[in-house]
């Protein structure tokens, strides 16, 4: 049987992911029986001419200090992962030092050589959130965002945010491949967030899943004054799902992302592992 390999990119400029989010990501990879390809990204700052000739501002020295700090963080994260990994043979490390601003494109392209991408998510780290957005909208792979609080021993229950869209169908297919044998699926439909294509679509999907041998349950939700992201995550957690799968809506132009409401809400307040497909 072929082994599944998860790509885990760790960008360290201007800051790296939190230790808690990194360890949660490594733990989820183990739960999913994935080997890990961990890519650390330090920054390379090209020489910049100072208009003051370096008399008052040591531009070169500042750039070197940032590069050294970024490289040291890569080394520290590698040591953290090596200590946490169940088996060192399950982890492959590569280190990159692209020019400033190029890490996201590099990681997005490199990720396509693997089965899925797992990325740590930290609420106070712009680097991790930028990496998550770049992967979701650029890689073409299943991307699982992992918050620091995630502690998943087994993925035997997933929730799917269902609206009959193409990206929701893609997210469902991706998530089912991660579901443990005999696992359950809860189908979540929010009925007052946007116009849906039909009535009873959660029940229709649940019946389809049952016909394919899955245990499935349909749940139709109202927002009740909450955001769609909060509504979906609250119910997924209430149902004891270990993973929420959903389509990511948005597009990018010159790295300025225009996100759909649910996608933006999930990326700003992640409370359980979320698989996003685009």
DOLUMNU-729557 format. One line per 5 residues: number of its first residue (from 0); their letters; for each residue x, y, z of N, C-alpha, C, O. Coordinates in steps of 0.001 Angstrom, whole numbers. Layout:
BEGIN
NUM = A = X/Y/Z/X/Y/Z/X/Y/Z/X/Y/Z | ...
***
This chain:
BEGIN
0 = XXXXX = 845/-1198/0/0/0/0/878/1245/0/1833/1339/770 | 551/2194/-863/1343/3417/-958/1211/4238/321/154/4270/950 | 2305/4899/689/2290/5749/1875/1806/7146/1516/2055/7647/419 | 1116/7756/2453/632/9114/2266/1635/10072/2907/2068/9867/4041 | 1995/11115/2169/2980/12081/2669/2323/13459/2770/1743/13963/1808
5 = XXXXX = 2430/14045/3947/1894/15385/4182/3011/16409/4080/4096/16223/4629 | 2732/17484/3375/3676/18594/3234/3365/19622/4322/2224/20064/4461 | 4393/19999/5094/4219/20940/6203/5204/22087/6036/6379/21930/6369 | 4763/23237/5529/5662/24382/5363/5670/25266/6606/4618/25563/7174 | 6861/25681/7022/7012/26534/8198/7788/27781/7804/9006/27739/7628
10 = XXXXX = 7078/28881/7671/7704/30159/7326/8093/30887/8610/7334/30872/9579 | 9259/31523/8630/9753/32115/9879/9990/33611/9803/10639/34178/10682 | 9480/34255/8775/9650/35708/8683/8314/36349/8308/7719/35965/7300 | 7830/37306/9085/8517/37972/10202/8527/37178/11505/9268/37517/12427 | 7704/36112/11594/7737/35266/12775/7315/33865/12367/6665/33686/11337
15 = XXXXX = 7675/32882/13158/7297/31516/12866/5994/31145/13546/5450/31930/14323 | 5487/29947/13256/4280/29483/13949/4577/29225/15413/5730/29022/15794 | 3545/29231/16227/3738/28943/17643/4136/27481/17821/3827/26634/16984 | 4817/27203/18909/5195/25823/19207/3948/24947/19336/3935/23809/18867 | 2904/25476/19970/1690/24688/20173/1058/24305/18833/637/23163/18649
20 = XXXXX = 991/25261/17894/408/24968/16583/1281/23998/15798/767/23120/15105 | 2592/24153/15903/3515/23241/15215/3359/21820/15743/3271/20872/14962 | 3324/21670/17056/3198/20338/17651/1834/19723/17347/1731/18514/17138 | 783/20552/17321/-543/20045/16971/-562/19532/15529/-1216/18532/15233 | 148/20212/14644/216/19799/13245/951/18476/13102/510/17591/12369
25 = XXXXX = 2067/18342/13799/2827/17093/13765/1983/15950/14333/2006/14832/13818 | 1242/16247/15400/385/15229/15991/-714/14777/15045/-1018/13586/14969 | -1314/15720/14320/-2369/15356/13379/-1811/14531/12228/-2463/13594/11767 | -626/14862/11764/1/14059/10709/164/12613/11161/-85/11684/10393 | 583/12426/12413/711/11078/12939/-625/10368/13038/-726/9180/12731
30 = XXXXX = -1653/11091/13466/-2989/10519/13562/-3489/10048/12199/-4172/9028/12099 | -3146/10792/11160/-3581/10451/9809/-2657/9431/9142/-2817/9116/7963 | -1699/8924/9898/-726/7941/9379/25/8476/8161/240/7764/7181 | 411/9725/8246/1163/10360/7165/2646/10431/7513/3009/10752/8645 | 3495/10133/6546/4865/10590/6660/4871/12090/6423/3958/12629/5796
35 = XXXXX = 5898/12764/6922/5919/14222/6872/7119/14737/6075/8248/14281/6252 | 6843/15683/5208/7894/16415/4515/7815/17848/5025/6951/18621/4611 | 8727/18188/5926/8707/19494/6581/9676/20428/5873/10867/20138/5758 | 9147/21556/5399/9976/22554/4716/10055/23806/5584/9036/24433/5869 | 11263/24167/6001/11452/25399/6767/11942/26489/5825/12765/26246/4942
40 = XXXXX = 11422/27689/6029/11742/28823/5169/12364/29942/5997/11703/30546/6841 | 13648/30211/5743/14297/31391/6292/14290/32467/5207/14073/32167/4033 | 14524/33696/5593/14429/34788/4628/15814/35184/4120/16800/35136/4856 | 15866/35571/2865/17070/36123/2248/16738/37545/1801/15915/37750/909 | 17383/38515/2427/17098/39921/2115/18170/40455/1176/19328/40580/1576
45 = XXXXX = 17810/40773/-62/18806/41298/-1014/19383/42618/-533/18734/43337/227 | 20601/42946/-967/21209/44229/-575/20341/45407/-1030/19823/45437/-2146 | 20209/46359/-129/19429/47562/-421/20304/48776/-136/20893/48892/938 | 20381/49663/-1094/21184/50871/-916/20469/51841/14/19292/52148/-175 | 21190/52315/1014/20619/53301/1934/20831/54703/1391/21945/55036/986
50 = XXXXX = 19789/55542/1369/19968/56919/885/20925/57724/1748/21440/58754/1312 | 21166/57267/2962/22085/57966/3858/23463/57323/3868/24324/57670/4676 | 23653/56372/2946/24968/55754/2826/25377/54947/4040/26560/54683/4256 | 24390/54556/4831/24710/53742/6006/25285/54546/7157/25722/53970/8153 | 25291/55881/7036/25914/56696/8080/25110/56666/9377/25665/56539/10469
55 = XXXXX = 23762/56788/9228/22910/56791/10408/22193/55453/10614/21873/55084/11744 | 21943/54736/9524/21200/53474/9601/22048/52367/8993/22436/52443/7827 | 22329/51362/9766/23109/50227/9289/22149/49225/8638/21757/48235/9257 | 21778/49494/7389/20791/48672/6699/21295/47242/6541/20553/46289/6774 | 22548/47097/6147/23104/45758/5958/23103/44973/7263/22776/43787/7284
60 = XXXXX = 23467/45637/8339/23485/44966/9634/22094/44548/10076/21915/43468/10639 | 21110/45399/9822/19731/45063/10180/19244/43863/9377/18587/42972/9916 | 19573/43845/8076/19162/42725/7222/19808/41427/7686/19150/40388/7743 | 21068/41484/8009/21764/40274/8484/21164/39759/9782/21051/38550/9986 | 20783/40674/10654/20193/40266/11929/18861/39566/11708/18562/38576/12377
65 = XXXXX = 18057/40070/10775/16771/39439/10464/16992/38060/9862/16298/37106/10213 | 17959/37956/8953/18257/36665/8334/18729/35654/9370/18304/34499/9358 | 19608/36091/10263/20126/35184/11300/19016/34721/12237/18964/33554/12624 | 18136/35640/12595/17030/35286/13490/16087/34290/12811/15616/33343/13442 | 15818/34507/11534/14944/33605/10787/15563/32211/10663/14877/31205/10843
70 = XXXXX = 16852/32156/10359/17537/30868/10232/17569/30143/11585/17373/28929/11644 | 17813/30881/12656/17834/30264/13987/16466/29691/14348/16376/28642/14986 | 15415/30374/13942/14068/29871/14214/13800/28592/13422/13146/27682/13931 | 14290/28510/12194/14170/27270/11417/14849/26112/12144/14291/25020/12249 | 16046/26360/12638/16791/25319/13354/16053/24903/14625/16004/23720/14963
75 = XXXXX = 15481/25880/15324/14770/25571/16565/13507/24748/16290/13209/23804/17022 | 12765/25104/15235/11554/24363/14890/11889/22928/14476/11163/21988/14800 | 13000/22779/13756/13395/21422/13375/13687/20581/14620/13252/19433/14711 | 14412/21142/15563/14722/20412/16800/13445/20073/17565/13325/18984/18126 | 12488/21008/17589/11217/20779/18266/10474/19594/17641/9936/18742/18349
80 = XXXXX = 10452/19552/16314/9737/18485/15609/10456/17152/15772/9814/16121/15977 | 11765/17166/15683/12523/15924/15850/12275/15311/17225/12196/14090/17362 | 12153/16154/18231/11908/15650/19584/10491/15112/19748/10246/14217/20557 | 9553/15673/18966/8146/15286/19117/7735/14131/18223/6769/13432/18530 | 8446/13913/17126/8055/12875/16168/8150/11491/16791/9095/11194/17522
85 = XXXXX = 7179/10655/16501/7164/9299/17051/8304/8458/16493/8848/7597/17186 | 8660/8710/15250/9723/7958/14594/10428/8909/13634/9799/9475/12740 | 11724/9085/13818/12467/10021/12974/12397/9640/11497/12578/10491/10627 | 12139/8378/11216/12035/7936/9828/10770/8445/9154/10641/8385/7931 | 9831/8951/9964/8583/9465/9410/8705/10900/8931/7775/11425/8319
90 = XXXXX = 9850/11554/9200/9990/12975/8904/11192/13218/7998/12301/12753/8262 | 10939/13959/6923/12012/14444/6063/12034/15964/6159/10989/16612/6097 | 13226/16527/6312/13357/17978/6412/14070/18535/5184/15026/17947/4680 | 13586/19673/4721/14318/20467/3727/14325/21907/4221/13404/22351/4907 | 15358/22611/3867/15477/24005/4291/15652/24889/3065/16451/24582/2180
95 = XXXXX = 14903/25986/3015/14978/26927/1901/15228/28330/2440/14832/28661/3558 | 15888/29144/1632/16105/30539/2017/15829/31427/798/16752/32005/225 | 14556/31532/407/14214/32365/-748/14312/33850/-411/14382/34237/755 | 14314/34664/-1449/14342/36107/-1227/13042/36528/-558/12022/35847/-663 | 13097/37638/118/11935/38123/858/10712/38220/-55/10772/38804/-1137
100 = XXXXX = 9607/37638/401/8358/37675/-342/8118/36479/-1239/7034/36349/-1808 | 9110/35594/-1384/8975/34475/-2318/8605/33158/-1641/8346/32172/-2331 | 8574/33116/-329/8345/31845/374/6972/31262/67/6840/30046/-68 | 5949/32102/-46/4596/31587/-254/4469/30885/-1600/3914/29789/-1678 | 4977/31504/-2653/4917/30874/-3972/5764/29602/-4002/5369/28600/-4598
105 = XXXXX = 6916/29647/-3363/7796/28472/-3319/7069/27304/-2655/7049/26195/-3189 | 6469/27558/-1483/5783/26496/-749/4583/25971/-1532/4337/24765/-1558 | 3843/26864/-2164/2659/26447/-2917/3040/25516/-4053/2363/24513/-4282 | 4105/25829/-4762/4555/24977/-5857/5100/23654/-5333/4776/22592/-5864 | 5925/23717/-4296/6538/22508/-3750/5492/21549/-3187/5668/20332/-3251
110 = XXXXX = 4420/22081/-2643/3397/21239/-2014/2744/20280/-2996/2244/19229/-2595 | 2742/20630/-4280/2021/19822/-5276/2660/18460/-5524/2095/17638/-6244 | 3822/18212/-4943/4490/16920/-5085/4084/15931/-3986/4659/14848/-3876 | 3087/16313/-3173/2694/15490/-2034/1189/15244/-2051/491/15687/-2963 | 697/14540/-1043/-710/14125/-1028/-1646/15177/-437/-2778/15336/-895
115 = XXXXX = -1182/15872/553/-1968/16913/1192/-1023/17859/1901/151/17547/2098 | -1533/19007/2279/-736/19979/3029/-1370/20179/4403/-2586/20329/4523 | -537/20179/5424/-952/20519/6782/-203/21773/7176/1020/21836/7048 | -920/22763/7651/-236/24010/8005/-681/24479/9378/-1878/24574/9649 | 291/24774/10255/-73/25316/11569/-735/26677/11413/-368/27468/10543
120 = XXXXX = -1704/26933/12259/-2408/28215/12225/-2305/28851/13606/-2619/28218/14614 | -1870/30090/13646/-1754/30805/14914/-2495/32127/14789/-2298/32841/13806 | -3337/32476/15748/-4118/33707/15641/-3278/34963/15659/-3720/36009/15184 | -2066/34881/16203/-1227/36064/16322/-36/36041/15357/928/36782/15550 | -95/35204/14330/1019/35090/13386/537/35376/11969/-189/34576/11379
125 = XXXXX = 944/36518/11429/594/36848/10049/1225/35865/9075/642/35562/8034 | 2411/35364/9402/3100/34439/8507/2301/33158/8299/2179/32680/7171 | 1753/32597/9382/1009/31345/9251/-302/31571/8512/-721/30715/7733 | -951/32695/8736/-2212/32957/8052/-1979/33225/6565/-2767/32783/5729 | -914/33937/6230/-583/34149/4818/-263/32830/4123/-671/32608/2982
130 = XXXXX = 468/31955/4812/801/30656/4234/-462/29833/4010/-610/29188/2972 | -1370/29854/4977/-2613/29099/4843/-3403/29572/3629/-3881/28749/2848 | -3546/30875/3460/-4295/31403/2324/-3627/31046/1002/-4301/30677/40 | -2325/31155/957/-1608/30846/-274/-1813/29395/-673/-2036/29098/-1847 | -1738/28487/294/-1914/27069/-5/-3349/26751/-403/-3579/26032/-1375
135 = XXXXX = -4309/27279/339/-5712/26977/40/-6064/27369/-1386/-6723/26612/-2099 | -5624/28553/-1801/-6040/29060/-3102/-5071/28745/-4229/-5361/29031/-5391 | -3920/28159/-3902/-2943/27947/-4949/-2472/26538/-5177/-1992/26231/-6268 | -2587/25656/-4184/-1904/24377/-4317/-2656/23356/-5155/-2033/22599/-5899 | -3983/23317/-5054/-4745/22263/-5715/-4871/21009/-4880/-5550/20068/-5291
140 = XXXXX = -4238/20964/-3720/-4294/19815/-2814/-5283/20067/-1682/-5677/21209/-1447 | -5692/19002/-972/-6387/19230/294/-5447/19957/1256/-4281/19586/1386 | -5947/20978/1920/-5158/21742/2882/-5888/21714/4218/-7049/22113/4309 | -5205/21243/5248/-5794/21205/6584/-5103/22257/7443/-3885/22220/7622 | -5879/23187/7970/-5366/24215/8870/-5509/23696/10298/-6574/23222/10694
145 = XXXXX = -4429/23790/11063/-4397/23164/12388/-4167/24236/13458/-3103/24854/13484 | -5146/24467/14338/-4965/25458/15404/-4152/24889/16555/-3995/23672/16650 | -3631/25739/17430/-2823/25265/18564/-3575/24333/19499/-2967/23492/20161 | -4893/24478/19559/-5688/23690/20506/-5985/22278/20020/-6515/21471/20784 | -5660/21961/18784/-6025/20653/18229/-5278/19528/18935/-4062/19590/19118
150 = XXXXX = -6023/18500/19328/-5443/17313/19947/-6288/16126/19510/-7217/15719/20209 | -5959/15581/18356/-6817/14597/17702/-6157/13224/17760/-5082/13021/17196 | -6801/12288/18442/-6256/10943/18550/-6695/10057/17387/-6000/9104/17034 | -7848/10370/16792/-8387/9553/15709/-9394/10393/14928/-10214/11089/15527 | -9342/10337/13621/-10307/11053/12794/-11363/10050/12346/-11274/9469/11265
155 = XXXXX = -12367/9860/13204/-13444/8936/12879/-14794/9641/12781/-15835/8991/12690 | -14772/10973/12800/-16003/11745/12650/-15649/13084/12010/-14913/13880/12592 | -16167/13327/10825/-15942/14610/10159/-17266/15326/9963/-18316/14697/9836 | -17201/16641/9940/-18357/17459/9576/-18056/18105/8237/-16921/18505/7977 | -19076/18208/7378/-18902/18837/6080/-19886/19996/5963/-21086/19817/6173
160 = XXXXX = -19386/21180/5631/-20233/22339/5360/-20741/22186/3929/-19967/22289/2977 | -22029/21941/3783/-22577/21515/2493/-23548/22547/1916/-24518/22941/2562 | -23261/22974/683/-24171/23877/-30/-24333/23468/-1497/-24815/24253/-2314 | -23935/22252/-1822/-24018/21690/-3178/-23039/22317/-4164/-23134/22061/-5364 | -22099/23132/-3686/-21167/23794/-4602/-20050/22839/-5026/-19835/21792/-4415
165 = XXXXX = -19357/23227/-6072/-18230/22433/-6559/-17160/22302/-5489/-16633/21211/-5272 | -16830/23406/-4813/-15759/23342/-3820/-16174/22540/-2593/-15326/21915/-1955 | -17469/22544/-2247/-17931/21712/-1137/-17819/20230/-1500/-17442/19409/-664 | -18146/19891/-2754/-18006/18498/-3192/-16546/18071/-3173/-16227/16940/-2805 | -15663/18978/-3570/-14230/18673/-3531/-13773/18474/-2087/-13019/17545/-1797
170 = XXXXX = -14220/19332/-1194/-13837/19205/220/-14338/17885/797/-13624/17228/1555 | -15554/17498/446/-16099/16235/935/-15253/15059/461/-14888/14194/1257 | -14940/15025/-836/-14137/13934/-1362/-12772/13862/-706/-12282/12778/-389 | -12156/15030/-500/-10844/15057/161/-10934/14546/1597/-10078/13784/2046 | -11977/14970/2316/-12102/14609/3730/-12420/13132/3908/-11936/12508/4853
175 = XXXXX = -13228/12562/3014/-13579/11149/3145/-12351/10261/3059/-12319/9187/3661 | -11342/10696/2318/-10114/9898/2208/-9305/9911/3507/-8441/9059/3712 | -9584/10871/4375/-8886/10945/5666/-9676/10291/6791/-9150/10124/7892 | -10920/9920/6539/-11788/9371/7564/-11413/7925/7860/-11220/7119/6950 | -11314/7615/9137/-10990/6243/9540/-12105/5290/9127/-13261/5692/8996
180 = XXXXX = -11747/4022/8923/-12738/3010/8566/-13844/2964/9621/-13582/2970/10824 | -15086/2920/9136/-16214/2903/10054/-16571/4267/10611/-17388/4368/11527 | -15967/5325/10067/-16192/6668/10587/-17549/7245/10217/-18280/6694/9393 | -17867/8376/10852/-19162/9034/10669/-18993/10384/9991/-17924/10993/10037 | -20080/10843/9354/-20096/12142/8695/-21340/12905/9149/-22454/12385/9087
185 = XXXXX = -21140/14143/9606/-22262/15035/9893/-22309/16099/8808/-21330/16809/8579 | -23447/16204/8146/-23627/17158/7055/-24264/18421/7619/-25375/18372/8148 | -23570/19553/7510/-24048/20824/8065/-24457/21759/6932/-23662/22038/6035 | -25685/22236/6974/-26167/23223/6010/-26726/24417/6779/-27558/24258/7672 | -26266/25596/6427/-26764/26834/7035/-27810/27402/6094/-27503/27724/4946
190 = XXXXX = -29056/27530/6572/-30150/27849/5651/-30456/29331/5498/-31269/29699/4650 | -29824/30200/6301/-30140/31627/6162/-28886/32475/5941/-28875/33671/6232 | -27817/31833/5415/-26592/32588/5138/-26537/33048/3690/-26018/34127/3404 | -27064/32247/2776/-27113/32594/1358/-28179/31745/701/-28665/30779/1289 | -28540/32102/-512/-29549/31337/-1241/-28989/29975/-1616/-27943/29881/-2259
195 = XXXXX = -29687/28921/-1212/-29263/27566/-1527/-29962/27086/-2786/-31011/27603/-3171 | -29362/26087/-3419/-29890/25617/-4697/-31100/24712/-4553/-31777/24425/-5541 | -31384/24258/-3337/-32515/23360/-3150/-32881/23228/-1688/-32197/23761/-815 | -33960/22517/-1427/-34440/22269/-69/-34040/20856/337/-34107/19928/-469 | -33624/20697/1584/-33284/19366/2076/-31981/18819/1525/-31824/17606/1393
200 = XXXXX = -31039/19709/1199/-29803/19224/572/-28921/18472/1568/-28173/17580/1169 | -28994/18817/2860/-28222/18075/3856/-28724/16630/3943/-27930/15691/4003 | -30044/16463/3947/-30629/15123/4001/-30293/14326/2740/-30038/13123/2810 | -30294/14993/1602/-29973/14305/348/-28547/13775/368/-28298/12644/-50 | -27601/14594/857/-26213/14134/925/-26068/13019/1953/-25355/12045/1713
205 = XXXXX = -26736/13152/3091/-26635/12105/4113/-27124/10760/3564/-26511/9725/3825 | -28223/10773/2806/-28725/9536/2212/-27732/8970/1205/-27536/7757/1132 | -27105/9854/428/-26104/9409/-543/-24915/8766/154/-24404/7743/-302 | -24473/9362/1255/-23348/8798/2003/-23718/7454/2616/-22911/6524/2613 | -24929/7349/3138/-25370/6075/3716/-25416/4985/2653/-25089/3831/2928
210 = XXXXX = -25823/5351/1432/-25865/4375/350/-24470/3878/-15/-24311/2797/-581 | -23445/4698/323/-22059/4321/49/-21389/3654/1248/-20195/3358/1214 | -22156/3421/2296/-21628/2683/3434/-21155/3530/4598/-20574/2998/5544 | -21388/4839/4555/-20999/5706/5664/-22171/5928/6610/-23323/5972/6180 | -21879/6065/7879/-22879/6519/8841/-22957/8035/8726/-21952/8723/8904
215 = XXXXX = -24136/8556/8432/-24250/9995/8154/-25466/10583/8855/-26465/9902/9091 | -25353/11860/9178/-26413/12600/9860/-26532/13971/9229/-25520/14613/8947 | -27747/14427/9005/-27985/15746/8411/-28403/16728/9495/-29239/16415/10342 | -27809/17929/9459/-28152/18981/10414/-28317/20289/9639/-27398/20726/8945 | -29489/20908/9761/-29734/22209/9145/-29700/23271/10242/-30342/23127/11282
220 = XXXXX = -28946/24329/9994/-28679/25333/11024/-29197/26701/10624/-29326/27010/9439 | -29493/27513/11624/-29731/28935/11440/-28613/29720/12103/-27980/29240/13043 | -28373/30923/11615/-27256/31712/12155/-27533/32221/13571/-26623/32251/14400 | -28757/32616/13856/-29144/33084/15192/-28199/34183/15698/-27779/34179/16855 | -27882/35110/14809/-27060/36253/15192/-25568/36009/15180/-24796/36928/15453
225 = XXXXX = -25137/34793/14871/-23716/34476/14830/-23227/34483/13384/-24023/34436/12446 | -21908/34540/13217/-21333/34435/11880/-21462/33003/11388/-21621/32075/12180 | -21391/32833/10064/-21481/31480/9517/-20298/30630/9980/-20459/29439/10244 | -19106/31236/10080/-17930/30490/10544/-18122/30012/11972/-17809/28865/12291 | -18630/30875/12829/-18870/30495/14230/-19954/29425/14313/-19841/28479/15093
230 = XXXXX = -21006/29577/13506/-22103/28616/13519/-21615/27227/13123/-21940/26245/13792 | -20844/27133/12051/-20348/25847/11580/-19410/25194/12596/-19523/24003/12885 | -18481/25993/13133/-17523/25423/14082/-18205/25025/15393/-17888/23981/15962 | -19135/25849/15872/-19852/25507/17107/-20552/24162/16972/-20484/23320/17868 | -21227/23969/15836/-21979/22726/15683/-21050/21536/15454/-21301/20446/15968
235 = XXXXX = -19982/21737/14689/-19022/20642/14490/-18433/20191/15821/-18282/18994/16062 | -18100/21148/16685/-17554/20818/18005/-18623/20147/18875/-18338/19182/19584 | -19834/20656/18814/-20948/20060/19586/-21198/18613/19168/-21552/17775/19998 | -21014/18324/17885/-21221/16962/17379/-20007/16059/17620/-20029/14878/17274 | -18942/16626/18219/-17706/15882/18496/-16969/15469/17223/-16274/14453/17206
240 = XXXXX = -17119/16249/16171/-16342/15996/14959/-14900/16429/15202/-14654/17444/15854 | -13956/15668/14684/-12542/16030/14850/-12036/16916/13712/-10964/17512/13813 | -12814/16998/12629/-12369/17747/11450/-13593/18339/10779/-14607/17663/10609 | -13495/19615/10396/-14525/20277/9605/-13992/20462/8195/-12896/20991/8008 | -14760/20029/7199/-14364/20185/5799/-15280/21197/5134/-16493/21186/5347
245 = XXXXX = -14693/22072/4328/-15494/23084/3658/-14771/23599/2422/-13555/23456/2290 | -15524/24189/1537/-14927/24829/377/-14423/26207/754/-15035/26908/1560 | -13288/26594/156/-12738/27928/381/-13134/28831/-769/-12818/28548/-1924 | -13824/29918/-459/-14267/30840/-1495/-13388/32077/-1496/-13137/32673/-449 | -12920/32460/-2679/-12127/33669/-2803/-11232/33591/-4002/-11157/32564/-4677
250 = XXXXX = -10552/34687/-4265/-9557/34719/-5333/-8476/35694/-4924/-8650/36482/-3995 | -7368/35635/-5619/-6264/36522/-5262/-5778/37263/-6482/-5798/36744/-7598 | -5348/38462/-6257/-4724/39268/-7296/-3617/40054/-6623/-3869/40894/-5760 | -2388/39773/-7027/-1233/40417/-6415/-1220/40223/-4895/-874/41124/-4131 | -1622/38975/-4478/-1596/38593/-3069/-2606/39338/-2197/-2564/39217/-973
255 = XXXXX = -3513/40105/-2805/-4580/40720/-2027/-5793/39807/-2137/-6430/39756/-3189 | -6124/39088/-1070/-7159/38086/-1137/-8528/38706/-881/-8712/39505/37 | -9480/38312/-1721/-10867/38674/-1525/-11584/37399/-1125/-11759/36503/-1951 | -12000/37305/125/-12494/36056/683/-14003/36084/857/-14593/37134/1116 | -14625/34906/709/-16018/34759/1069/-16185/34851/2574/-15224/34699/3328
260 = XXXXX = -17426/35102/3009/-17666/35323/4432/-17257/34167/5315/-16590/34369/6330 | -17652/32937/4940/-17312/31778/5765/-15813/31553/5793/-15244/31266/6847 | -15167/31682/4634/-13720/31467/4564/-12983/32489/5423/-12087/32132/6187 | -13359/33753/5298/-12708/34806/6080/-12895/34571/7577/-11973/34773/8366 | -14108/34138/7959/-14370/33904/9371/-13571/32739/9926/-13067/32806/11047
265 = XXXXX = -13451/31672/9146/-12677/30518/9586/-11212/30900/9754/-10579/30518/10738 | -10671/31649/8800/-9257/32006/8847/-8950/32993/9970/-7797/33116/10382 | -9953/33687/10464/-9697/34646/11539/-9926/34041/12926/-9450/34584/13922 | -10656/32915/12999/-10964/32325/14309/-11110/30818/14153/-12218/30286/14085 | -9967/30144/14098/-9959/28698/13878/-9996/27977/15213/-9169/28252/16082
270 = XXXXX = -10952/27045/15400/-11132/26389/16691/-11006/24887/16640/-10974/24237/17685 | -10933/24318/15451/-10662/22890/15278/-10021/22719/13911/-10115/23628/13085 | -9373/21590/13637/-8767/21420/12311/-9815/21552/11218/-10898/20973/11306 | -9485/22312/10199/-10407/22563/9088/-9720/22223/7782/-8653/22753/7471 | -10341/21332/7016/-9870/21036/5670/-10567/21973/4716/-11796/22040/4685
275 = XXX = -9785/22698/3937/-10347/23609/2935/-9947/23174/1541/-8792/22822/1297 | -10905/23198/625/-10638/22895/-768/-11063/24087/-1607/-12026/24781/-1283 | -10333/24312/-2687/-10658/25446/-3559/-10573/24987/-4997/-10808/25777/-5912
***
